[in-house]
Amino acid sequence: MSHPHPPEKVLLISSLFSPERGVIDRAIDQLSKTYGSLQWISPEMLFDRTRYYAREMGWPLYRRFVCFEELISPETLVDVKVTTNAIEGGYLIQGNRQVNIDPGYISAERLVLATGKNYVHRVYIGKGIYADLTLVFMRGSFRPLEWTYRDYSAPEMIAYFNELRSAYMEKLRETKRID
């Protein structure tokens, strides 16, 4: 028989992309006002592994990743996605998004993203939101899965996520020493 217990807190992350750099900066500011201080912000990069969003948002698309200082409970991911959807809605122009915000989290074992789109590997977590198991941590590194988005599979992104996981694991160890 299993004995349920609360999971470890997780590291909140988010990807933001837009055709306008200033919109990304403003959305990051909104996120930090909601979720607290940023622990890390990526360098700007092109979001160019797909043209899926070009018709709605324009081209080229610029991207940044962020993660937050304060750890969250994994079950709050659904509410984070609802909030980021509302932030996106504040940047609509004639019904088209000017920013895409994809929140998720890093735990010791995995990287999970929140999405409003169902698919075979996504698990419903409430309020119209699904959890997408994007990367798993095995043999000392994050590993992509058959369905992992190409940009999340890129070696440079895996390196970023591995660094974030290392910082997260240290934060967990510090928390346990304090308790």
Protein Blocks (a to p, Z undefined) as FASTA:
>chain_A
ZZdddddddddddddddfbfklmmmmmmmmmmmnopafbdcdddddfkbcklmmmnopcd
dddddddfbacdfklmmmmmmmmmmmmmmmcgehiafbdcddddddfkbccdddfbdcfk
bccebjhiacddfbdceehiacddfklcfklmpmklmmmmmmmmmmmmmmmmmmmmmZZ
